[in-house]
Amino acid sequence: MKRRTALSGLRLAPLALALGLGLTLSAQAQDVVKIGFTGPLSGGQAAYGADNRDGLLLAVKELNARGVQVGGRKVSFEVVVQDDAADPRQGVAVAQLLADAHVRYVVGPYNSGVAIPAGRVYNDAGMLMLTVASNPKVTQLGYPRLFRVGVNDAQVGVSMAVHAATKMKARTVAVIDDRTAYGQGLVEEFVAEAKRQGMTVVRQEYTTDKATDFTAILSSIRAAQPDVVFYGGYSSQAGPMLRQMVTQGIRAPLLGGDGICTTETSRLSGGSLADGRVFCSQAGVVLDQADAGRAFAAKYRAAYQRDPLTYAVSFYDAAMLLADAMQKTGSTDPGKLAEQLAAGRYVGVAGEYAFNAAHDLKQSPVSVYGFKGGQPQVLGR
């Protein structure tokens, strides 16, 4: 499929969404609250973008069905959906479009490489930004209305390194960095902890988040014979990479973070190659091990006829978090909502949302997963 250029097709798409989501206004006067969404709806990470968008839309559908009052006035929620294609340049353009349309809240971006430059636009426009982008630099920007509603790379990378050293007894590792802000941050955190755990990095290779052929770097890794291979990147590369590892006779398991902790890795490998060969770590509740998680997954499947991936639940929670802050403050002002989020506490499906001074979550459980039957399954915390 022909890939769109970075700025092609950009237009404001206020999916208030008559897409069968019942967001029509009643005869009673209502205030309309627009929530911006930005994520990769085209390109290699489109499955993640659609997953995140649909988690947000599911929450908005429920909020509108429930009826929400803010400061004594009834409000309805609309979602303004934008495709940033996981591209920093397009992400900045999308951010400016949302700001110019006077959208005051955004849930996203998904990618750290988009969130960092786009965050400045949202900050300058006085918007409230809730993102799952995991590079530590995102919250180090210090923007007062930016909050991370997912885990950061330090937690994910450290947990995977500890698991590799203590559970897998790995002593040598080769690492591959996809050169995105996410991949670089994740690899840095993994390598630092791996060294603290006594592991030796025998190869460090680089690719991109658009690559499909990994022959050269895998040949170099095969010669080094590492115990494990750690990849900082996404399923769109991890799946083909795994298939090529098997073809080249590399027996080392493939490790990674939340970017590969999904059925997409198995699907893109061409079968069940991930079973027993791929291990990954991600934060948040294990959906099938908690009542709220099981209920969310069932609602998601009923709405979209597919299983949720990694962050649909976080985007769902983000909408609920916004609505909760509005009700508690009696306001839709982004500054007042930011003050409430910074000082308050909200329990969502994925866990507790309470933020430290940097606007990172104070705590979020991180689990290590393996694959069975092409599905990621939790091994432990």
C-alpha positions as a Markdown table, in Angstrom:
| # | Residue | x | y | z |
|---|---|---|---|---|
| 1 | Met | 0.0 | 0.0 | 0.0 |
| 2 | Lys | 1.4 | 3.4 | -1.0 |
| 3 | Arg | 2.4 | 5.3 | 2.1 |
| 4 | Arg | 1.1 | 8.8 | 2.6 |
| 5 | Thr | 3.6 | 11.7 | 2.6 |
| 6 | Ala | 4.1 | 13.4 | 5.9 |
| 7 | Leu | 1.6 | 16.2 | 5.3 |
| 8 | Ser | -0.8 | 14.5 | 2.9 |
| 9 | Gly | -4.5 | 14.5 | 3.6 |
| 10 | Leu | -4.3 | 16.5 | 6.8 |
| 11 | Arg | -7.7 | 17.8 | 7.7 |
| 12 | Leu | -9.7 | 18.3 | 10.8 |
| 13 | Ala | -12.0 | 15.3 | 11.2 |
| 14 | Pro | -14.4 | 16.0 | 14.1 |
| 15 | Leu | -15.6 | 12.5 | 14.5 |
| 16 | Ala | -18.4 | 13.5 | 16.9 |
| 17 | Leu | -18.7 | 10.4 | 15.8 |
| 18 | Ala | -21.8 | 9.6 | 14.1 |
| 19 | Leu | -20.0 | 6.3 | 13.4 |
| 20 | Gly | -22.8 | 4.5 | 15.3 |
| 21 | Leu | -21.5 | 5.8 | 18.6 |
| 22 | Gly | -24.6 | 7.7 | 19.5 |
| 23 | Leu | -23.0 | 11.1 | 20.1 |
| 24 | Thr | -26.1 | 13.1 | 19.0 |
| 25 | Leu | -27.2 | 15.9 | 21.2 |
| 26 | Ser | -30.5 | 15.8 | 22.9 |
| 27 | Ala | -33.1 | 18.6 | 22.7 |
| 28 | Gln | -31.7 | 19.8 | 26.0 |
| 29 | Ala | -28.9 | 22.4 | 25.7 |
| 30 | Gln | -25.5 | 20.9 | 26.2 |
| 31 | Asp | -22.0 | 22.1 | 26.2 |
| 32 | Val | -19.8 | 20.3 | 23.7 |
| 33 | Val | -16.4 | 19.2 | 24.9 |
| 34 | Lys | -14.0 | 18.3 | 22.1 |
| 35 | Ile | -11.2 | 15.9 | 22.9 |
| 36 | Gly | -8.4 | 15.6 | 20.3 |
| 37 | Phe | -6.9 | 12.3 | 19.4 |
| 38 | Thr | -3.6 | 11.9 | 17.6 |
| 39 | Gly | -1.9 | 8.6 | 16.7 |
| 40 | Pro | -0.6 | 6.5 | 13.8 |
| 41 | Leu | -3.6 | 5.6 | 11.7 |
| 42 | Ser | -1.5 | 4.9 | 8.6 |
| 43 | Gly | 1.8 | 3.3 | 8.1 |
| 44 | Gly | 3.4 | 0.3 | 9.9 |
| 45 | Gln | 2.0 | 1.2 | 13.3 |
| 46 | Ala | -1.6 | 1.7 | 12.1 |
| 47 | Ala | -2.9 | -1.2 | 14.2 |
| 48 | Tyr | -1.8 | 0.5 | 17.4 |
| 49 | Gly | -3.3 | 3.8 | 16.3 |
| 50 | Ala | -6.7 | 2.3 | 15.6 |
| 51 | Asp | -6.5 | 0.4 | 18.9 |
| 52 | Asn | -5.8 | 3.6 | 20.9 |
| 53 | Arg | -8.5 | 5.6 | 19.0 |
| 54 | Asp | -11.1 | 2.9 | 19.6 |
| 55 | Gly | -10.3 | 2.7 | 23.3 |
| 56 | Leu | -10.9 | 6.5 | 23.5 |
| 57 | Leu | -14.1 | 6.3 | 21.5 |
| 58 | Leu | -15.5 | 3.5 | 23.7 |
| 59 | Ala | -15.1 | 5.7 | 26.8 |
| 60 | Val | -16.7 | 8.7 | 25.1 |
| 61 | Lys | -19.7 | 6.6 | 24.0 |
| 62 | Glu | -20.1 | 5.5 | 27.6 |
| 63 | Leu | -19.8 | 9.0 | 29.0 |
| 64 | Asn | -22.4 | 10.3 | 26.6 |
| 65 | Ala | -24.8 | 7.5 | 27.4 |
| 66 | Arg | -24.3 | 8.1 | 31.1 |
| 67 | Gly | -24.8 | 11.8 | 31.0 |
| 68 | Val | -22.1 | 14.0 | 32.5 |
| 69 | Gln | -22.7 | 17.3 | 34.3 |
| 70 | Val | -19.9 | 19.9 | 34.9 |
| 71 | Gly | -20.7 | 22.8 | 37.1 |
| 72 | Gly | -24.4 | 22.1 | 36.9 |
| 73 | Arg | -24.4 | 22.0 | 33.0 |
| 74 | Lys | -24.8 | 18.9 | 30.9 |
| 75 | Val | -21.9 | 18.2 | 28.6 |
| 76 | Ser | -21.5 | 15.9 | 25.6 |
| 77 | Phe | -18.1 | 14.7 | 24.4 |
| 78 | Glu | -16.8 | 14.7 | 20.8 |
| 79 | Val | -13.6 | 13.2 | 19.5 |
| 80 | Val | -11.5 | 15.0 | 16.9 |
| 81 | Val | -9.4 | 12.3 | 15.3 |
| 82 | Gln | -6.1 | 13.0 | 13.6 |
| 83 | Asp | -3.5 | 10.7 | 12.0 |
| 84 | Asp | 0.0 | 11.7 | 12.8 |
| 85 | Ala | 1.4 | 8.6 | 11.0 |
| 86 | Ala | 4.1 | 8.2 | 13.8 |
| 87 | Asp | 5.9 | 11.0 | 12.0 |
| 88 | Pro | 7.2 | 14.0 | 14.0 |
| 89 | Arg | 6.7 | 16.5 | 11.3 |
| 90 | Gln | 3.1 | 15.4 | 10.7 |
| 91 | Gly | 2.5 | 15.2 | 14.4 |
| 92 | Val | 3.5 | 18.9 | 14.8 |
| 93 | Ala | 1.2 | 19.9 | 11.9 |
| 94 | Val | -1.7 | 17.9 | 13.5 |
| 95 | Ala | -1.0 | 19.6 | 16.8 |
| 96 | Gln | -1.3 | 23.0 | 15.2 |
| 97 | Leu | -4.6 | 22.0 | 13.5 |
| 98 | Leu | -6.1 | 21.0 | 16.8 |
| 99 | Ala | -4.8 | 24.1 | 18.5 |
| 100 | Asp | -6.2 | 26.3 | 15.7 |
| 101 | Ala | -9.6 | 24.6 | 16.0 |
| 102 | His | -9.6 | 25.5 | 19.7 |
| 103 | Val | -9.6 | 21.9 | 20.9 |
| 104 | Arg | -8.4 | 22.2 | 24.5 |
| 105 | Tyr | -7.5 | 18.6 | 25.4 |
| 106 | Val | -5.6 | 15.9 | 23.5 |
| 107 | Val | -5.1 | 12.2 | 24.3 |
| 108 | Gly | -1.9 | 11.1 | 22.5 |
| 109 | Pro | 0.4 | 11.0 | 20.8 |
| 110 | Tyr | 1.4 | 7.4 | 21.0 |
| 111 | Asn | 5.0 | 7.8 | 19.9 |
| 112 | Ser | 7.6 | 9.6 | 21.9 |
| 113 | Gly | 9.2 | 11.0 | 18.7 |
| 114 | Val | 5.9 | 12.7 | 18.0 |
| 115 | Ala | 5.1 | 13.7 | 21.5 |
| 116 | Ile | 8.3 | 15.6 | 22.2 |
| 117 | Pro | 8.0 | 18.2 | 19.3 |
| 118 | Ala | 4.2 | 18.3 | 19.3 |
| 119 | Gly | 4.2 | 18.8 | 23.0 |
| 120 | Arg | 5.5 | 22.3 | 22.6 |
| 121 | Val | 2.6 | 23.2 | 20.3 |
| 122 | Tyr | 0.1 | 21.9 | 22.8 |
| 123 | Asn | 1.8 | 23.7 | 25.6 |
| 124 | Asp | 2.0 | 27.0 | 23.8 |
| 125 | Ala | -1.8 | 26.7 | 23.0 |
| 126 | Gly | -2.6 | 26.1 | 26.7 |
| 127 | Met | -3.9 | 22.6 | 26.0 |
| 128 | Leu | -4.0 | 19.6 | 28.4 |
| 129 | Met | -2.1 | 16.6 | 27.0 |
| 130 | Leu | -2.4 | 13.0 | 28.2 |
| 131 | Thr | 0.0 | 10.7 | 26.5 |
| 132 | Val | 1.4 | 7.2 | 26.8 |
| 133 | Ala | 4.7 | 8.2 | 25.0 |
| 134 | Ser | 7.3 | 6.5 | 27.2 |
| 135 | Asn | 10.6 | 8.3 | 26.6 |
| 136 | Pro | 11.7 | 9.9 | 29.9 |
| 137 | Lys | 12.3 | 13.2 | 28.0 |
| 138 | Val | 8.6 | 13.6 | 27.4 |
| 139 | Thr | 7.8 | 14.6 | 31.0 |
| 140 | Gln | 11.2 | 16.2 | 31.4 |
| 141 | Leu | 9.9 | 19.0 | 29.1 |
| 142 | Gly | 8.3 | 20.4 | 32.3 |
| 143 | Tyr | 5.0 | 21.5 | 30.6 |
| 144 | Pro | 2.4 | 22.1 | 33.4 |
| 145 | Arg | -0.5 | 20.6 | 31.5 |
| 146 | Leu | 1.3 | 17.4 | 30.2 |
| 147 | Phe | 0.8 | 14.1 | 31.9 |
| 148 | Arg | 2.0 | 10.6 | 31.1 |
| 149 | Val | -0.8 | 8.1 | 31.6 |
| 150 | Gly | 1.5 | 5.1 | 30.8 |
| 151 | Val | 4.8 | 3.8 | 32.1 |
| 152 | Asn | 8.2 | 5.3 | 31.1 |
| 153 | Asp | 11.0 | 3.5 | 29.4 |
| 154 | Ala | 13.1 | 3.3 | 32.6 |
| 155 | Gln | 10.5 | 1.0 | 34.3 |
| 156 | Val | 10.0 | -1.2 | 31.2 |
| 157 | Gly | 13.7 | -1.5 | 30.2 |
| 158 | Val | 14.8 | -2.2 | 33.8 |
| 159 | Ser | 12.3 | -4.9 | 34.3 |
| 160 | Met | 13.2 | -6.7 | 31.1 |
| 161 | Ala | 17.0 | -6.5 | 31.9 |
| 162 | Val | 16.4 | -7.9 | 35.4 |
| 163 | His | 14.3 | -10.7 | 34.0 |
| 164 | Ala | 16.9 | -11.6 | 31.4 |
| 165 | Ala | 19.7 | -11.7 | 34.0 |
| 166 | Thr | 17.9 | -13.4 | 36.9 |
| 167 | Lys | 15.3 | -15.6 | 35.2 |
| 168 | Met | 16.9 | -16.4 | 31.9 |
| 169 | Lys | 20.5 | -16.4 | 33.2 |
| 170 | Ala | 21.6 | -14.4 | 30.2 |
| 171 | Arg | 25.2 | -13.1 | 30.4 |
| 172 | Thr | 25.6 | -11.6 | 26.9 |
| 173 | Val | 23.2 | -9.5 | 24.9 |
| 174 | Ala | 23.0 | -7.9 | 21.5 |
| 175 | Val | 20.8 | -4.8 | 21.2 |
| 176 | Ile | 19.1 | -3.3 | 18.2 |
| 177 | Asp | 17.9 | 0.3 | 18.3 |
| 178 | Asp | 15.2 | 1.6 | 15.8 |
| 179 | Arg | 16.5 | 5.2 | 16.2 |
| 180 | Thr | 13.1 | 6.5 | 17.3 |
| 181 | Ala | 12.8 | 8.4 | 20.6 |
| 182 | Tyr | 11.0 | 5.4 | 22.0 |
| 183 | Gly | 13.5 | 2.8 | 20.8 |
| 184 | Gln | 16.5 | 4.8 | 21.8 |
| 185 | Gly | 15.1 | 5.5 | 25.3 |
| 186 | Leu | 14.2 | 1.9 | 25.9 |
| 187 | Val | 17.6 | 0.6 | 24.7 |
| 188 | Glu | 19.4 | 3.1 | 26.9 |
| 189 | Glu | 17.5 | 2.0 | 30.0 |
| 190 | Phe | 17.8 | -1.7 | 29.2 |
| 191 | Val | 21.6 | -1.5 | 28.6 |
| 192 | Ala | 22.2 | 0.5 | 31.8 |
| 193 | Glu | 20.4 | -2.1 | 33.9 |
| 194 | Ala | 21.8 | -5.0 | 32.0 |
| 195 | Lys | 25.3 | -3.8 | 32.8 |
| 196 | Arg | 24.4 | -3.4 | 36.5 |
| 197 | Gln | 23.2 | -7.0 | 36.4 |
| 198 | Gly | 26.6 | -8.1 | 35.1 |
| 199 | Met | 25.6 | -8.7 | 31.5 |
| 200 | Thr | 27.9 | -7.8 | 28.6 |
| 201 | Val | 26.7 | -6.1 | 25.4 |
| 202 | Val | 28.4 | -7.9 | 22.6 |
| 203 | Arg | 26.8 | -6.0 | 19.7 |
| 204 | Gln | 24.9 | -2.8 | 19.3 |
| 205 | Glu | 23.1 | -2.4 | 16.0 |
| 206 | Tyr | 20.8 | 0.2 | 14.5 |
| 207 | Thr | 17.8 | 0.0 | 12.1 |
| 208 | Thr | 14.8 | 2.2 | 11.5 |
| 209 | Asp | 11.0 | 2.0 | 12.2 |
| 210 | Lys | 10.5 | 1.6 | 8.4 |
| 211 | Ala | 12.9 | -1.2 | 7.8 |
| 212 | Thr | 11.9 | -4.7 | 6.6 |
| 213 | Asp | 15.3 | -6.3 | 5.8 |
| 214 | Phe | 17.6 | -7.0 | 8.8 |
| 215 | Thr | 20.0 | -9.4 | 7.0 |
| 216 | Ala | 23.1 | -7.5 | 7.6 |
| 217 | Ile | 22.6 | -6.7 | 11.3 |
| 218 | Leu | 21.4 | -10.2 | 12.1 |
| 219 | Ser | 24.5 | -11.7 | 10.4 |
| 220 | Ser | 26.7 | -9.5 | 12.7 |
| 221 | Ile | 24.6 | -10.6 | 15.7 |
| 222 | Arg | 24.8 | -14.3 | 14.8 |
| 223 | Ala | 28.6 | -14.1 | 14.7 |
| 224 | Ala | 28.6 | -12.7 | 18.2 |
| 225 | Gln | 26.4 | -15.5 | 19.6 |
| 226 | Pro | 24.6 | -13.6 | 22.3 |
| 227 | Asp | 22.4 | -15.3 | 24.9 |
| 228 | Val | 19.6 | -12.9 | 24.1 |
| 229 | Val | 18.7 | -10.1 | 21.6 |
| 230 | Phe | 17.0 | -7.0 | 22.8 |
| 231 | Tyr | 15.1 | -4.8 | 20.3 |
| 232 | Gly | 14.0 | -1.3 | 21.1 |
| 233 | Gly | 11.1 | -0.7 | 18.7 |
| 234 | Tyr | 7.7 | -1.9 | 17.5 |
| 235 | Ser | 6.0 | -5.0 | 16.3 |
| 236 | Ser | 6.0 | -3.8 | 12.7 |
| 237 | Gln | 9.8 | -4.5 | 12.7 |
| 238 | Ala | 9.9 | -7.1 | 15.4 |
| 239 | Gly | 7.7 | -9.6 | 13.5 |
| 240 | Pro | 9.8 | -9.7 | 10.3 |
| 241 | Met | 13.0 | -9.5 | 12.4 |
| 242 | Leu | 12.0 | -12.6 | 14.3 |
| 243 | Arg | 11.2 | -14.5 | 11.1 |
| 244 | Gln | 14.7 | -13.5 | 9.7 |
| 245 | Met | 16.4 | -14.5 | 13.0 |
| 246 | Val | 14.9 | -18.0 | 12.6 |
| 247 | Thr | 16.0 | -18.2 | 9.0 |
| 248 | Gln | 19.5 | -17.3 | 9.9 |
| 249 | Gly | 19.6 | -19.9 | 12.7 |
| 250 | Ile | 19.8 | -17.4 | 15.6 |
| 251 | Arg | 18.6 | -19.3 | 18.6 |
| 252 | Ala | 18.7 | -16.4 | 21.1 |
| 253 | Pro | 15.3 | -15.2 | 22.3 |
| 254 | Leu | 14.1 | -11.8 | 21.2 |
| 255 | Leu | 13.3 | -9.4 | 24.0 |
| 256 | Gly | 11.6 | -6.0 | 24.0 |
| 257 | Gly | 9.3 | -3.6 | 25.6 |
| 258 | Asp | 5.6 | -2.8 | 25.3 |
| 259 | Gly | 6.1 | -1.9 | 21.6 |
| 260 | Ile | 6.4 | -5.6 | 20.8 |
| 261 | Cys | 4.1 | -7.0 | 23.5 |
| 262 | Thr | 1.2 | -7.7 | 21.3 |
| 263 | Thr | -0.3 | -10.2 | 18.9 |
| 264 | Glu | 1.0 | -8.1 | 16.0 |
| 265 | Thr | 4.5 | -9.4 | 16.7 |
| 266 | Ser | 3.3 | -13.0 | 16.2 |
| 267 | Arg | 1.1 | -12.2 | 13.2 |
| 268 | Leu | 3.8 | -10.3 | 11.4 |
| 269 | Ser | 6.3 | -13.1 | 12.0 |
| 270 | Gly | 4.2 | -15.2 | 9.8 |
| 271 | Gly | 2.9 | -17.7 | 12.3 |
| 272 | Ser | 3.6 | -19.0 | 15.8 |
| 273 | Leu | 7.3 | -18.2 | 15.8 |
| 274 | Ala | 6.9 | -15.9 | 18.9 |
| 275 | Asp | 5.9 | -18.8 | 21.1 |
| 276 | Gly | 8.8 | -19.5 | 23.5 |
| 277 | Arg | 11.0 | -17.1 | 21.6 |
| 278 | Val | 9.7 | -13.6 | 22.4 |
| 279 | Phe | 9.7 | -12.0 | 25.8 |
| 280 | Cys | 8.5 | -8.5 | 26.6 |
| 281 | Ser | 7.5 | -6.2 | 29.4 |
| 282 | Gln | 4.7 | -3.7 | 29.8 |
| 283 | Ala | 3.0 | -1.8 | 32.5 |
| 284 | Gly | -0.6 | -1.7 | 33.8 |
| 285 | Val | -3.2 | -4.2 | 34.8 |
| 286 | Val | -3.2 | -7.7 | 33.2 |
| 287 | Leu | -6.7 | -7.5 | 31.7 |
| 288 | Asp | -7.6 | -11.1 | 32.1 |
| 289 | Gln | -6.6 | -11.2 | 35.8 |
| 290 | Ala | -8.8 | -8.4 | 37.1 |
| 291 | Asp | -12.6 | -8.0 | 37.0 |
| 292 | Ala | -12.4 | -4.5 | 35.6 |
| 293 | Gly | -9.9 | -5.6 | 32.9 |
| 294 | Arg | -12.1 | -8.5 | 31.8 |
| 295 | Ala | -15.1 | -6.3 | 31.6 |
| 296 | Phe | -13.2 | -3.7 | 29.5 |
| 297 | Ala | -11.9 | -6.4 | 27.2 |
| 298 | Ala | -15.4 | -7.8 | 26.7 |
| 299 | Lys | -16.8 | -4.4 | 25.9 |
| 300 | Tyr | -14.0 | -3.7 | 23.5 |
| 301 | Arg | -14.5 | -7.0 | 21.7 |
| 302 | Ala | -18.3 | -6.5 | 21.5 |
| 303 | Ala | -17.8 | -3.0 | 20.0 |
| 304 | Tyr | -15.0 | -3.8 | 17.5 |
| 305 | Gln | -14.9 | -7.6 | 17.0 |
| 306 | Arg | -11.2 | -7.8 | 17.9 |
| 307 | Asp | -9.1 | -8.0 | 21.1 |
| 308 | Pro | -7.6 | -4.8 | 22.5 |
| 309 | Leu | -3.8 | -4.3 | 22.1 |
| 310 | Thr | -1.5 | -2.6 | 24.5 |
| 311 | Tyr | -2.8 | 0.8 | 25.1 |
| 312 | Ala | -6.5 | 0.9 | 24.3 |
| 313 | Val | -7.3 | 0.6 | 28.0 |
| 314 | Ser | -5.0 | 3.6 | 28.7 |
| 315 | Phe | -6.8 | 5.8 | 26.1 |
| 316 | Tyr | -10.1 | 4.6 | 27.6 |
| 317 | Asp | -9.0 | 5.6 | 31.1 |
| 318 | Ala | -7.7 | 8.9 | 29.8 |
| 319 | Ala | -11.1 | 10.0 | 28.7 |
| 320 | Met | -12.6 | 8.9 | 32.0 |
| 321 | Leu | -9.9 | 10.7 | 33.9 |
| 322 | Leu | -10.7 | 13.9 | 32.1 |
| 323 | Ala | -14.4 | 13.6 | 32.8 |
| 324 | Asp | -13.7 | 12.9 | 36.4 |
| 325 | Ala | -11.5 | 15.9 | 36.8 |
| 326 | Met | -14.1 | 18.1 | 35.1 |
| 327 | Gln | -16.8 | 16.9 | 37.5 |
| 328 | Lys | -14.6 | 17.3 | 40.6 |
| 329 | Thr | -13.6 | 20.9 | 39.6 |
| 330 | Gly | -16.9 | 21.9 | 38.0 |
| 331 | Ser | -14.8 | 23.3 | 35.2 |
| 332 | Thr | -13.6 | 22.5 | 31.7 |
| 333 | Asp | -10.6 | 24.9 | 32.0 |
| 334 | Pro | -7.4 | 23.0 | 31.1 |
| 335 | Gly | -5.4 | 24.8 | 33.8 |
| 336 | Lys | -7.8 | 23.8 | 36.5 |
| 337 | Leu | -8.0 | 20.3 | 35.3 |
| 338 | Ala | -4.2 | 20.0 | 35.3 |
| 339 | Glu | -4.2 | 21.2 | 38.9 |
| 340 | Gln | -6.8 | 18.5 | 39.8 |
| 341 | Leu | -4.8 | 15.8 | 38.0 |
| 342 | Ala | -1.5 | 16.9 | 39.7 |
| 343 | Ala | -3.0 | 16.7 | 43.2 |
| 344 | Gly | -5.8 | 14.1 | 42.9 |
| 345 | Arg | -6.2 | 10.4 | 42.4 |
| 346 | Tyr | -8.4 | 8.4 | 40.1 |
| 347 | Val | -8.7 | 4.6 | 39.8 |
| 348 | Gly | -9.2 | 3.4 | 36.3 |
| 349 | Val | -9.2 | 0.0 | 34.5 |
| 350 | Ala | -5.5 | 0.0 | 34.1 |
| 351 | Gly | -4.7 | 1.1 | 37.6 |
| 352 | Glu | -4.4 | 4.1 | 39.8 |
| 353 | Tyr | -3.7 | 7.5 | 38.2 |
| 354 | Ala | -1.8 | 9.6 | 40.8 |
| 355 | Phe | 1.1 | 11.7 | 39.5 |
| 356 | Asn | 4.4 | 12.8 | 40.9 |
| 357 | Ala | 5.9 | 16.2 | 40.5 |
| 358 | Ala | 7.1 | 15.4 | 37.0 |
| 359 | His | 3.6 | 14.3 | 36.0 |
| 360 | Asp | 4.7 | 10.6 | 35.7 |
| 361 | Leu | 2.5 | 8.0 | 37.4 |
| 362 | Lys | 3.6 | 7.4 | 41.0 |
| 363 | Gln | 3.3 | 3.7 | 40.5 |
| 364 | Ser | 2.4 | 1.3 | 37.8 |
| 365 | Pro | 3.0 | -2.5 | 37.9 |
| 366 | Val | 5.2 | -3.9 | 35.2 |
| 367 | Ser | 4.8 | -7.5 | 34.0 |
| 368 | Val | 6.9 | -9.7 | 31.9 |
| 369 | Tyr | 5.2 | -11.6 | 29.1 |
| 370 | Gly | 6.0 | -14.6 | 27.0 |
| 371 | Phe | 4.0 | -15.9 | 24.0 |
| 372 | Lys | 1.7 | -18.9 | 23.7 |
| 373 | Gly | -0.5 | -19.6 | 20.8 |
| 374 | Gly | 0.6 | -16.3 | 19.3 |
| 375 | Gln | -0.8 | -14.4 | 22.3 |
| 376 | Pro | 1.3 | -12.6 | 25.0 |
| 377 | Gln | 0.8 | -14.2 | 28.4 |
| 378 | Val | 2.0 | -12.8 | 31.7 |
| 379 | Leu | 5.0 | -14.7 | 33.3 |
| 380 | Gly | 5.4 | -12.5 | 36.4 |
| 381 | Arg | 6.1 | -9.1 | 37.8 |
